[in-house]
Amino acid sequence: MNLKPQELQSIKDSFFNILAMFLSQDKIESKYVACLMKWSAQLNLSQEDLHKIEGEFDRLEFHDAESKVEKMEAIYHLVHMIYMDNIVEDIELEVASVYAKKLGFEATVVGELFKAIATAPFDGNSTQVVRTNVKEFLKLHNL
């Protein structure tokens, strides 16, 4: 994953937001924890990142995306996390669906969105092309 430091930090922030979303639930299924752990390893979280999680574990808060641009960015970061290893697993799509619904997307739109971007790595599309596709999808669905 060749990302600029600012892009990587932005994706990490989205990861922390997803983590906070799951931690706010009464119960977290182990399959979700496994997916989050996989993403944390793939993001190569630093000692500082891990200390932040540890130190703020009971205070991590989910922040809902308010604008269309913020929602698009959140979905874009989610796509990055899913494609970090060039393998799309069912559990990753399930976690993505839970997160997207929490952001206010309807279940049917979530399914369509992930179908629309699922072939991007295999089509040889760059992250910029994927980002553009996500923007166009959101516009198409008035999101």
DSSP file (Angstrom, degrees, kcal/mol; ACC not computed):
  #  RESIDUE AA STRUCTURE BP1 BP2  ACC     N-H-->O    O-->H-N    N-H-->O    O-->H-N    TCO  KAPPA ALPHA  PHI   PSI    X-CA   Y-CA   Z-CA
    1    1 A M              0   0    0      0, 0.0     2,-1.1     0, 0.0    83,-0.0   0.000 360.0 360.0 360.0 112.2    0.0    0.0    0.0
    2    2 A N        +     0   0    0      6,-0.0     2,-0.4     2,-0.0     0, 0.0  -0.765 360.0 153.6-100.5  90.0    1.7    3.2   -1.2
    3    3 A L        -     0   0    0     -2,-1.1     0, 0.0     2,-0.0     0, 0.0  -0.876  46.7-112.7-117.7 149.5    0.0    5.9    0.7
    4    4 A K     >  -     0   0    0     -2,-0.4     4,-2.6     1,-0.1     3,-0.3  -0.458  38.6-108.3 -70.4 153.0    1.2    9.4    1.7
    5    5 A P  H  > S+     0   0    0      0, 0.0     4,-2.4     0, 0.0     5,-0.2   0.866 120.9  51.6 -52.3 -39.3    1.5    9.8    5.5
    6    6 A Q  H  > S+     0   0    0      2,-0.2     4,-2.1     1,-0.2     5,-0.1   0.898 110.2  48.5 -66.4 -40.3   -1.5   12.0    5.6
    7    7 A E  H  > S+     0   0    0     -3,-0.3     4,-2.2     2,-0.2    -1,-0.2   0.924 111.6  49.7 -64.3 -44.3   -3.6    9.5    3.7
    8    8 A L  H  X S+     0   0    0     -4,-2.6     4,-2.6     1,-0.2    -2,-0.2   0.913 110.8  49.5 -61.3 -43.4   -2.5    6.6    6.0
    9    9 A Q  H  X S+     0   0    0     -4,-2.4     4,-2.5    -5,-0.2    -1,-0.2   0.896 109.5  52.2 -63.2 -39.6   -3.3    8.7    9.1
   10   10 A S  H  X S+     0   0    0     -4,-2.1     4,-1.7     2,-0.2    -1,-0.2   0.894 110.7  47.2 -63.1 -40.6   -6.8    9.5    7.6
   11   11 A I  H  X S+     0   0    0     -4,-2.2     4,-2.3     2,-0.2    -2,-0.2   0.891 110.9  52.1 -67.7 -40.2   -7.4    5.7    7.0
   12   12 A K  H  X S+     0   0    0     -4,-2.6     4,-2.7     2,-0.2    -2,-0.2   0.913 106.7  53.5 -61.3 -41.8   -6.2    4.9   10.6
   13   13 A D  H  X S+     0   0    0     -4,-2.5     4,-1.8     1,-0.2    -1,-0.2   0.894 108.8  49.2 -60.4 -39.4   -8.6    7.5   11.9
   14   14 A S  H  X S+     0   0    0     -4,-1.7     4,-2.3     2,-0.2    -1,-0.2   0.895 109.0  52.8 -65.5 -39.3  -11.4    5.8   10.1
   15   15 A F  H  X S+     0   0    0     -4,-2.3     4,-2.8     1,-0.2    -2,-0.2   0.932 108.0  50.4 -60.2 -45.4  -10.3    2.5   11.5
   16   16 A F  H  X S+     0   0    0     -4,-2.7     4,-2.5     1,-0.2    -1,-0.2   0.859 109.4  52.2 -61.0 -35.1  -10.4    4.0   15.0
   17   17 A N  H  X S+     0   0    0     -4,-1.8     4,-2.1     2,-0.2    -1,-0.2   0.899 110.1  47.2 -68.4 -40.7  -13.9    5.2   14.3
   18   18 A I  H  X S+     0   0    0     -4,-2.3     4,-2.1     2,-0.2    -2,-0.2   0.924 112.2  51.0 -64.5 -43.6  -15.0    1.7   13.2
   19   19 A L  H  X S+     0   0    0     -4,-2.8     4,-2.6     1,-0.2    -2,-0.2   0.928 109.9  49.6 -58.0 -46.5  -13.4    0.3   16.3
   20   20 A A  H  X S+     0   0    0     -4,-2.5     4,-1.4     1,-0.2    42,-0.3   0.877 106.9  56.1 -61.4 -38.3  -15.3    2.8   18.4
   21   21 A M  H  < S+     0   0    0     -4,-2.1     4,-0.3     1,-0.2     3,-0.3   0.937 112.1  41.5 -59.5 -47.0  -18.5    1.9   16.7
   22   22 A F  H >< S+     0   0    0     -4,-2.1     3,-1.3     1,-0.2    -2,-0.2   0.879 111.4  55.6 -70.0 -37.0  -18.1   -1.8   17.6
   23   23 A L  H 3< S+     0   0    0     -4,-2.6    -1,-0.2     1,-0.3    -2,-0.2   0.747  99.3  62.2 -67.8 -21.9  -16.9   -1.0   21.1
   24   24 A S  T 3< S+     0   0    0     -4,-1.4    -1,-0.3    -3,-0.3    -2,-0.2   0.612  88.0  92.6 -78.6 -10.8  -20.0    1.0   21.8
   25   25 A Q  S <  S-     0   0    0     -3,-1.3     3,-0.1    -4,-0.3    -3,-0.0  -0.486  83.4-125.1 -81.7 154.4  -22.2   -2.1   21.3
   26   26 A D  S    S+     0   0    0      1,-0.2     2,-0.4    -2,-0.2    -1,-0.1   0.854  96.4  19.9 -64.5 -34.8  -23.1   -4.3   24.2
   27   27 A K        -     0   0    0     -5,-0.0     2,-0.5     2,-0.0    -1,-0.2  -1.000  66.7-157.0-141.0 137.3  -21.7   -7.4   22.5
   28   28 A I        -     0   0    0     -2,-0.4     2,-0.1    -3,-0.1    -5,-0.0  -0.966  23.7-126.7-116.2 125.6  -19.1   -7.8   19.7
   29   29 A E    >>  -     0   0    0     -2,-0.5     4,-1.6     1,-0.1     3,-1.1  -0.462  18.5-125.9 -69.5 141.4  -19.1  -10.9   17.7
   30   30 A S  H 3> S+     0   0    0      1,-0.3     4,-2.5     2,-0.2     5,-0.2   0.806 108.5  62.5 -60.1 -30.7  -15.6  -12.6   17.6
   31   31 A K  H 3> S+     0   0    0      1,-0.2     4,-1.5     2,-0.2    -1,-0.3   0.855 104.3  48.3 -64.9 -32.3  -15.7  -12.6   13.8
   32   32 A Y  H <> S+     0   0    0     -3,-1.1     4,-2.6     2,-0.2    -1,-0.2   0.894 109.4  52.2 -71.8 -40.2  -15.8   -8.8   13.8
   33   33 A V  H  X S+     0   0    0     -4,-1.6     4,-2.6     1,-0.2    -2,-0.2   0.915 108.1  52.2 -60.6 -43.0  -12.9   -8.6   16.3
   34   34 A A  H  X S+     0   0    0     -4,-2.5     4,-2.1     1,-0.2    -1,-0.2   0.899 110.1  48.4 -61.1 -41.2  -10.9  -10.9   14.0
   35   35 A C  H  X S+     0   0    0     -4,-1.5     4,-2.5     2,-0.2    -2,-0.2   0.924 111.7  48.9 -64.9 -44.8  -11.5   -8.6   11.0
   36   36 A L  H  X S+     0   0    0     -4,-2.6     4,-2.3     1,-0.2    -2,-0.2   0.881 110.7  50.8 -63.4 -38.3  -10.6   -5.5   13.0
   37   37 A M  H  X S+     0   0    0     -4,-2.6     4,-2.1     2,-0.2    -1,-0.2   0.899 108.8  52.0 -66.1 -39.5   -7.4   -7.2   14.2
   38   38 A K  H  X S+     0   0    0     -4,-2.1     4,-2.5     1,-0.2    -2,-0.2   0.945 111.3  46.8 -60.2 -48.3   -6.5   -8.1   10.6
   39   39 A W  H  X S+     0   0    0     -4,-2.5     4,-2.3     1,-0.2    -2,-0.2   0.893 109.3  54.0 -62.8 -39.1   -7.0   -4.5    9.5
   40   40 A S  H  <>S+     0   0    0     -4,-2.3     5,-1.7     1,-0.2     4,-0.3   0.898 110.8  46.7 -63.2 -38.6   -5.0   -3.2   12.5
   41   41 A A  H ><5S+     0   0    0     -4,-2.1     3,-1.1     1,-0.2    -2,-0.2   0.916 112.5  49.4 -67.3 -42.6   -2.1   -5.5   11.5
   42   42 A Q  H 3<5S+     0   0    0     -4,-2.5    -2,-0.2     1,-0.3    -1,-0.2   0.816 107.4  54.5 -68.2 -29.6   -2.4   -4.5    7.8
   43   43 A L  T 3<5S-     0   0    0     -4,-2.3    -1,-0.3    -5,-0.2    -2,-0.2   0.564 106.2-133.9 -77.4  -7.6   -2.4   -0.8    8.8
   44   44 A N  T < 5 -     0   0    0     -3,-1.1    -3,-0.2    -4,-0.3    -2,-0.1   0.949  24.4-148.8  54.0  53.8    0.8   -1.5   10.6
   45   45 A L      < -     0   0    0     -5,-1.7    -1,-0.1     1,-0.1     2,-0.1  -0.255  10.3-130.0 -56.6 136.8   -0.3    0.4   13.7
   46   46 A S     >  -     0   0    0     -3,-0.1     4,-2.4     1,-0.1     5,-0.2  -0.275  23.8-102.4 -81.8 170.6    2.5    2.0   15.5
   47   47 A Q  H  > S+     0   0    0      1,-0.2     4,-2.7     2,-0.2     5,-0.2   0.898 126.2  54.0 -57.7 -40.5    3.3    1.8   19.3
   48   48 A E  H  > S+     0   0    0      2,-0.2     4,-2.1     1,-0.2    -1,-0.2   0.908 107.6  49.4 -61.2 -43.3    1.8    5.3   19.5
   49   49 A D  H  > S+     0   0    0      2,-0.2     4,-2.2     1,-0.2    -2,-0.2   0.925 112.6  47.4 -61.0 -45.5   -1.4    4.1   17.8
   50   50 A L  H  X S+     0   0    0     -4,-2.4     4,-2.8     1,-0.2    -2,-0.2   0.879 111.1  50.5 -66.2 -38.6   -1.7    1.1   20.1
   51   51 A H  H  X S+     0   0    0     -4,-2.7     4,-3.2     2,-0.2    -1,-0.2   0.867 108.3  54.0 -66.4 -35.5   -1.1    3.3   23.2
   52   52 A K  H  X S+     0   0    0     -4,-2.1     4,-1.9    -5,-0.2    -2,-0.2   0.940 111.3  44.6 -62.2 -46.6   -3.8    5.7   22.0
   53   53 A I  H  X S+     0   0    0     -4,-2.2     4,-0.5     2,-0.2    -2,-0.2   0.940 116.6  46.3 -61.8 -47.2   -6.2    2.8   21.8
   54   54 A E  H >< S+     0   0    0     -4,-2.8     3,-0.7     1,-0.2     4,-0.3   0.919 115.2  45.7 -62.2 -45.3   -5.2    1.4   25.1
   55   55 A G  H 3< S+     0   0    0     -4,-3.2    -1,-0.2     1,-0.2    -2,-0.2   0.776 124.5  32.5 -71.2 -26.7   -5.3    4.8   26.9
   56   56 A E  H >X S+     0   0    0     -4,-1.9     3,-2.1    -5,-0.2     4,-1.2   0.203  80.6 121.2-113.7  14.3   -8.6    5.8   25.4
   57   57 A F  T << S+     0   0    0     -3,-0.7     3,-0.5    -4,-0.5    -1,-0.1   0.855  81.6  39.7 -49.1 -46.2  -10.2    2.4   25.2
   58   58 A D  T 34 S+     0   0    0     -4,-0.3    -1,-0.3     1,-0.2    -2,-0.1   0.505 120.0  47.2 -84.7  -3.3  -13.1    3.3   27.4
   59   59 A R  T <4 S+     0   0    0     -3,-2.1    -2,-0.2     2,-0.1    -1,-0.2   0.362  74.3 127.2-117.8   2.7  -13.5    6.7   25.9
   60   60 A L     <  -     0   0    0     -4,-1.2     2,-0.4    -3,-0.5   -43,-0.0  -0.439  43.1-163.3 -62.7 130.6  -13.3    5.9   22.2
   61   61 A E        -     0   0    0     -2,-0.2     2,-0.4   -38,-0.0   -41,-0.2  -0.945  19.5-123.4-122.6 139.1  -16.4    7.5   20.5
   62   62 A F        -     0   0    0     -2,-0.4     2,-0.6   -42,-0.3   -45,-0.1  -0.637  24.5-154.8 -75.1 131.8  -18.0    6.8   17.2
   63   63 A H        -     0   0    0     -2,-0.4     2,-0.2     0, 0.0   -42,-0.1  -0.945  10.1-139.8-113.5 115.4  -18.2   10.0   15.1
   64   64 A D        -     0   0    0     -2,-0.6     2,-0.4     1,-0.1    39,-0.1  -0.486  21.8-114.8 -73.3 138.7  -20.9   10.0   12.5
   65   65 A A        -     0   0    0     -2,-0.2    -1,-0.1     1,-0.2     6,-0.0  -0.601  30.4-171.4 -72.4 128.9  -20.1   11.5    9.2
   66   66 A E        +     0   0    0     -2,-0.4     2,-0.2    -3,-0.0    -1,-0.2   0.864  59.7  49.5 -93.4 -40.0  -22.2   14.6    8.8
   67   67 A S  S  > S-     0   0    0      1,-0.1     4,-2.2     0, 0.0     5,-0.2  -0.549  83.8-114.2-101.2 165.5  -21.7   15.7    5.2
   68   68 A K  H  > S+     0   0    0      1,-0.2     4,-2.6     2,-0.2     5,-0.2   0.879 118.2  54.0 -61.2 -38.4  -21.8   13.8    1.9
   69   69 A V  H  > S+     0   0    0      2,-0.2     4,-2.6     1,-0.2    -1,-0.2   0.918 108.3  48.5 -64.4 -43.7  -18.0   14.4    1.5
   70   70 A E  H  > S+     0   0    0      2,-0.2     4,-2.4     1,-0.2    -1,-0.2   0.893 111.9  49.7 -63.4 -39.7  -17.3   12.9    5.0
   71   71 A K  H  X S+     0   0    0     -4,-2.2     4,-2.3     2,-0.2    -2,-0.2   0.917 110.9  49.7 -64.3 -42.6  -19.5    9.9    4.2
   72   72 A M  H  X S+     0   0    0     -4,-2.6     4,-2.7     1,-0.2    -2,-0.2   0.917 111.1  49.1 -61.9 -43.6  -17.6    9.4    0.9
   73   73 A E  H  X S+     0   0    0     -4,-2.6     4,-2.7     2,-0.2     5,-0.2   0.906 109.6  52.0 -62.2 -42.0  -14.3    9.7    2.6
   74   74 A A  H  X S+     0   0    0     -4,-2.4     4,-2.0     2,-0.2    -2,-0.2   0.914 112.9  44.3 -62.2 -42.8  -15.4    7.1    5.2
   75   75 A I  H  X S+     0   0    0     -4,-2.3     4,-2.4     2,-0.2    -2,-0.2   0.900 111.8  53.7 -68.1 -40.2  -16.5    4.7    2.5
   76   76 A Y  H  X S+     0   0    0     -4,-2.7     4,-2.0     2,-0.2    -2,-0.2   0.917 110.1  46.8 -59.6 -44.4  -13.3    5.4    0.6
   77   77 A H  H  X S+     0   0    0     -4,-2.7     4,-2.3     1,-0.2    -1,-0.2   0.886 109.8  54.2 -65.3 -38.5  -11.2    4.5    3.6
   78   78 A L  H  X S+     0   0    0     -4,-2.0     4,-2.3    -5,-0.2    -2,-0.2   0.911 106.8  51.1 -61.0 -43.1  -13.2    1.4    4.2
   79   79 A V  H  X S+     0   0    0     -4,-2.4     4,-2.3     1,-0.2    -1,-0.2   0.911 107.9  53.4 -60.9 -42.6  -12.5    0.3    0.7
   80   80 A H  H  X S+     0   0    0     -4,-2.0     4,-0.5     1,-0.2    -2,-0.2   0.928 109.2  48.3 -56.8 -46.5   -8.8    0.9    1.3
   81   81 A M  H >< S+     0   0    0     -4,-2.3     3,-0.8     1,-0.2     4,-0.3   0.904 111.4  49.8 -63.8 -39.9   -8.9   -1.3    4.4
   82   82 A I  H 3< S+     0   0    0     -4,-2.3     3,-0.5     1,-0.2     5,-0.4   0.894 115.9  42.3 -64.6 -39.0  -10.7   -4.1    2.6
   83   83 A Y  H >< S+     0   0    0     -4,-2.3     3,-1.3     1,-0.2    -1,-0.2   0.331  80.1 105.0 -93.7   7.8   -8.3   -4.1   -0.4
   84   84 A M  T << S+     0   0    0     -3,-0.8    -1,-0.2    -4,-0.5    -2,-0.1   0.856  94.7  31.0 -57.5 -35.0   -5.0   -3.8    1.6
   85   85 A D  T 3  S-     0   0    0     -3,-0.5    -1,-0.3     2,-0.3    -2,-0.1   0.289 110.4-117.4-106.1  10.2   -4.2   -7.4    1.0
   86   86 A N  S <  S+     0   0    0     -3,-1.3     2,-0.4     1,-0.2    -3,-0.1   0.691  84.5 108.0  61.3  20.6   -5.9   -7.7   -2.4
   87   87 A I        -     0   0    0     -5,-0.4     2,-0.7     2,-0.0    -2,-0.3  -0.995  58.3-153.4-128.6 125.9   -8.3  -10.2   -1.0
   88   88 A V        -     0   0    0     -2,-0.4     2,-0.3    -3,-0.1    -5,-0.1  -0.880  16.7-165.3-101.2 112.9  -12.0   -9.4   -0.3
   89   89 A E     >  -     0   0    0     -2,-0.7     4,-1.8    -7,-0.2     3,-0.4  -0.696  28.3-122.6 -97.9 150.2  -13.3  -11.6    2.5
   90   90 A D  H  > S+     0   0    0     -2,-0.3     4,-2.1     1,-0.2     5,-0.1   0.882 113.0  54.8 -56.4 -40.3  -17.0  -12.0    3.3
   91   91 A I  H  > S+     0   0    0      1,-0.2     4,-2.7     2,-0.2    -1,-0.2   0.852 104.5  54.2 -66.1 -33.0  -16.5  -10.9    6.9
   92   92 A E  H  > S+     0   0    0     -3,-0.4     4,-2.5     2,-0.2    -1,-0.2   0.913 109.6  47.3 -65.1 -41.1  -14.8   -7.7    5.6
   93   93 A L  H  X S+     0   0    0     -4,-1.8     4,-2.2     2,-0.2    -2,-0.2   0.849 111.2  52.2 -67.5 -33.2  -17.9   -6.9    3.5
   94   94 A E  H  X S+     0   0    0     -4,-2.1     4,-2.3     2,-0.2    -2,-0.2   0.935 111.1  45.6 -67.0 -46.2  -20.1   -7.7    6.5
   95   95 A V  H  X S+     0   0    0     -4,-2.7     4,-2.5     1,-0.2    -2,-0.2   0.914 112.6  52.5 -61.0 -42.5  -18.2   -5.3    8.7
   96   96 A A  H  X S+     0   0    0     -4,-2.5     4,-3.0     1,-0.2    -1,-0.2   0.897 108.6  50.1 -60.6 -40.9  -18.3   -2.7    5.9
   97   97 A S  H  X S+     0   0    0     -4,-2.2     4,-2.5     2,-0.2    -1,-0.2   0.912 109.7  49.8 -65.0 -42.7  -22.1   -3.2    5.7
   98   98 A V  H  X S+     0   0    0     -4,-2.3     4,-1.8     2,-0.2    -2,-0.2   0.931 115.3  44.4 -60.3 -45.4  -22.5   -2.7    9.4
   99   99 A Y  H  X S+     0   0    0     -4,-2.5     4,-1.7     2,-0.2    -2,-0.2   0.922 112.6  50.3 -66.3 -45.5  -20.4    0.5    9.3
  100  100 A A  H  <>S+     0   0    0     -4,-3.0     5,-2.4     1,-0.2     4,-0.3   0.896 110.2  50.3 -62.8 -39.7  -22.1    1.9    6.1
  101  101 A K  H ><5S+     0   0    0     -4,-2.5     3,-1.5     1,-0.2    -1,-0.2   0.901 107.7  53.9 -63.5 -39.4  -25.5    1.4    7.7
  102  102 A K  H 3<5S+     0   0    0     -4,-1.8    -1,-0.2     1,-0.3    -2,-0.2   0.826 104.1  56.1 -63.4 -30.9  -24.3    3.2   10.8
  103  103 A L  T 3<5S-     0   0    0     -4,-1.7    -1,-0.3    -5,-0.1    -2,-0.2   0.539 130.4 -97.3 -77.8  -6.3  -23.3    6.1    8.5
  104  104 A G  T < 5S+     0   0    0     -3,-1.5     2,-0.2     1,-0.3    -3,-0.2   0.491  77.1 139.2 106.6   3.9  -26.8    6.2    7.2
  105  105 A F      < -     0   0    0     -5,-2.4    -1,-0.3    -6,-0.2     2,-0.1  -0.592  54.0-117.3 -80.0 143.6  -26.7    4.2    4.0
  106  106 A E     >  -     0   0    0     -2,-0.2     4,-2.4     1,-0.1     3,-0.3  -0.494  24.8-113.6 -77.3 152.3  -29.6    1.8    3.3
  107  107 A A  H  > S+     0   0    0      1,-0.2     4,-2.2     2,-0.2     5,-0.2   0.865 115.9  50.8 -55.1 -41.6  -28.7   -1.9    3.2
  108  108 A T  H  > S+     0   0    0      1,-0.2     4,-2.1     2,-0.2    -1,-0.2   0.886 110.3  49.2 -67.3 -36.8  -29.6   -2.2   -0.6
  109  109 A V  H  > S+     0   0    0     -3,-0.3     4,-2.9     2,-0.2    -2,-0.2   0.890 108.3  54.5 -67.5 -38.9  -27.3    0.8   -1.4
  110  110 A V  H  X S+     0   0    0     -4,-2.4     4,-2.4     2,-0.2     5,-0.2   0.938 109.0  48.1 -59.4 -47.5  -24.5   -0.7    0.7
  111  111 A G  H  X S+     0   0    0     -4,-2.2     4,-1.8     1,-0.2    -1,-0.2   0.917 113.6  46.6 -59.3 -45.0  -24.7   -3.9   -1.4
  112  112 A E  H  X S+     0   0    0     -4,-2.1     4,-2.5     2,-0.2    -1,-0.2   0.903 110.5  53.8 -64.5 -41.6  -24.8   -2.0   -4.6
  113  113 A L  H  X S+     0   0    0     -4,-2.9     4,-1.4     1,-0.2    -2,-0.2   0.935 110.7  44.8 -59.8 -48.1  -21.9    0.1   -3.6
  114  114 A F  H  X S+     0   0    0     -4,-2.4     4,-1.2     1,-0.2    -1,-0.2   0.819 112.2  52.0 -71.4 -28.8  -19.6   -2.8   -2.7
  115  115 A K  H  X S+     0   0    0     -4,-1.8     4,-0.5    -5,-0.2    -1,-0.2   0.903 107.9  53.9 -66.5 -39.5  -20.6   -4.6   -5.9
  116  116 A A  H  < S+     0   0    0     -4,-2.5    -2,-0.2     1,-0.2    -1,-0.2   0.806 120.4  30.0 -65.5 -30.1  -19.7   -1.5   -7.9
  117  117 A I  H >< S+     0   0    0     -4,-1.4     3,-1.4    -5,-0.1    -1,-0.2   0.509  94.0  92.2-107.5  -5.3  -16.2   -1.3   -6.3
  118  118 A A  H 3< S+     0   0    0     -4,-1.2     4,-0.3     1,-0.3    -2,-0.1   0.790  88.6  46.8 -63.2 -28.6  -15.4   -4.9   -5.7
  119  119 A T  T 3X S+     0   0    0     -4,-0.5     4,-2.0     1,-0.2     3,-0.3   0.481  81.5 102.4 -92.8  -1.1  -13.7   -5.5   -9.1
  120  120 A A  T <4>S+     0   0    0     -3,-1.4     5,-2.3     1,-0.2     4,-0.5   0.889  81.8  45.5 -52.3 -50.3  -11.5   -2.4   -8.9
  121  121 A P  T >45S+     0   0    0      0, 0.0     3,-0.7     0, 0.0    -1,-0.2   0.876 114.6  49.0 -64.2 -33.8   -8.3   -4.1   -8.0
  122  122 A F  T 345S+     0   0    0     -3,-0.3    -2,-0.2    -4,-0.3    -3,-0.1   0.765 108.1  54.2 -75.6 -24.6   -8.8   -6.8  -10.6
  123  123 A D  T 3<5S-     0   0    0     -4,-2.0    -1,-0.2    -3,-0.3    -3,-0.1   0.495 116.0-116.1 -84.1  -3.8   -9.6   -4.2  -13.2
  124  124 A G  T < 5 +     0   0    0     -3,-0.7     2,-0.2    -4,-0.5    -2,-0.1   0.701  57.8 162.1  77.5  19.8   -6.2   -2.6  -12.4
  125  125 A N      < -     0   0    0     -5,-2.3    -1,-0.2    -6,-0.2    -2,-0.1  -0.510  34.6-127.9 -76.4 139.8   -7.9    0.6  -11.2
  126  126 A S     >  -     0   0    0     -2,-0.2     4,-2.2     1,-0.1     5,-0.2  -0.282  28.1-103.3 -76.8 168.7   -5.9    3.0   -9.1
  127  127 A T  H  > S+     0   0    0      1,-0.2     4,-2.6     2,-0.2     5,-0.1   0.837 123.8  57.4 -63.0 -31.0   -7.1    4.3   -5.8
  128  128 A Q  H  > S+     0   0    0      2,-0.2     4,-2.3     1,-0.2    -1,-0.2   0.899 106.2  48.3 -66.3 -39.3   -7.9    7.6   -7.5
  129  129 A V  H  > S+     0   0    0      2,-0.2     4,-2.6     1,-0.2    -2,-0.2   0.912 112.0  49.5 -65.2 -42.2  -10.2    5.8  -10.0
  130  130 A V  H  X S+     0   0    0     -4,-2.2     4,-2.5     2,-0.2    -2,-0.2   0.923 110.0  51.3 -61.6 -43.7  -11.9    4.0   -7.1
  131  131 A R  H  X S+     0   0    0     -4,-2.6     4,-2.3     1,-0.2    -2,-0.2   0.920 110.8  48.0 -59.7 -44.9  -12.3    7.3   -5.3
  132  132 A T  H  X S+     0   0    0     -4,-2.3     4,-2.6     1,-0.2    -1,-0.2   0.900 110.5  52.1 -62.5 -41.8  -13.9    8.8   -8.4
  133  133 A N  H  X S+     0   0    0     -4,-2.6     4,-2.5     2,-0.2    -2,-0.2   0.896 109.0  50.0 -62.3 -40.5  -16.2    5.8   -8.7
  134  134 A V  H  X S+     0   0    0     -4,-2.5     4,-2.6     2,-0.2    -2,-0.2   0.928 110.8  49.5 -63.8 -44.6  -17.3    6.1   -5.1
  135  135 A K  H  X S+     0   0    0     -4,-2.3     4,-2.3     1,-0.2    -2,-0.2   0.932 112.5  47.3 -58.8 -46.6  -18.1    9.8   -5.6
  136  136 A E  H  X S+     0   0    0     -4,-2.6     4,-2.6     1,-0.2    -1,-0.2   0.893 111.3  51.5 -63.5 -39.8  -20.1    9.1   -8.8
  137  137 A F  H  X S+     0   0    0     -4,-2.5     4,-1.8     2,-0.2    -1,-0.2   0.927 109.9  48.8 -62.1 -45.2  -22.0    6.3   -7.0
  138  138 A L  H  <>S+     0   0    0     -4,-2.6     5,-3.5     1,-0.2    -2,-0.2   0.887 112.7  48.1 -63.6 -39.5  -22.9    8.6   -4.1
  139  139 A K  H ><5S+     0   0    0     -4,-2.3     3,-1.7     3,-0.2    -1,-0.2   0.921 108.6  54.5 -64.9 -43.6  -24.1   11.2   -6.5
  140  140 A L  H 3<5S+     0   0    0     -4,-2.6    -2,-0.2     1,-0.3    -1,-0.2   0.846 113.9  41.2 -59.0 -35.9  -26.1    8.7   -8.5
  141  141 A H  T 3<5S-     0   0    0     -4,-1.8    -1,-0.3    -5,-0.2    -2,-0.2   0.186 113.6-116.8 -99.6  16.3  -27.9    7.6   -5.3
  142  142 A N  T < 5       0   0    0     -3,-1.7    -3,-0.2     1,-0.1    -2,-0.1   0.878 360.0 360.0  51.4  44.6  -28.3   11.2   -4.0
  143  143 A L      <       0   0    0     -5,-3.5    -4,-0.2    -6,-0.1   -72,-0.1   0.405 360.0 360.0-106.1 360.0  -26.1   10.5   -1.0
